[in-house]
Amino acid sequence: MIVSCPACESRFEVDQAQLGPDGRIVRCGKCSNCWHQMPEDDPRAALAEEPAPPPIRRRPAPPPRKRGYGTLIGWILLLLFVGGVAAGGWLERERIVAEFPQLRDVYALLGVPVEPPGPIFKLGEVKTERSEADGDTVIVVRGVVSNISDRKQSLPPLRVQLTDSAGAVVHEWSFEPPQKELDAGGVVAFESQTRNPPDTAQNLNISIEGDQQ
């Protein structure tokens, strides 16, 4: 009888009488594969001769993606961001401390002392005038305010104080300047008045609210 190797499918002739009724172990002369071969007239022979199904081939798992390039870009962006924040904190340290004075100690701990900012505005040509109008005593204050910083500034209110002979404040008031903002080096004139101040008022002081004179 002709048998076929289940492994390599090589075909060769075998004496069926040598197999016996229960079959026997035979070996392929080509690939040396061994199997139990049944006689041809045995129904189990078909099952024995049926070649084994080919092994399932699994696709190899894809190699892990290299993340080195993306990670490098992420670190570069992070360093650029931190560097930009640090540069802004250095260049604008005086303005930052002016807005948040409590950060002065933080800069000092970092070895970057920040000097208190100098005056931003300057008052000049201040004159007072006392007169009578409709039975009221009127005090008029005139002058100019200059922006002596190197950038455009918002003008805060001006405050006028009247003091007695001992320097005590007996009357005060605030007023808005005629402009909201003043360019670097700009000058604007102002005028304000009050009526019926206390009789003890002898001296007049004028200042800019929030400016360090």
Disulfide bonds with the S-S distance in Angstrom:
none
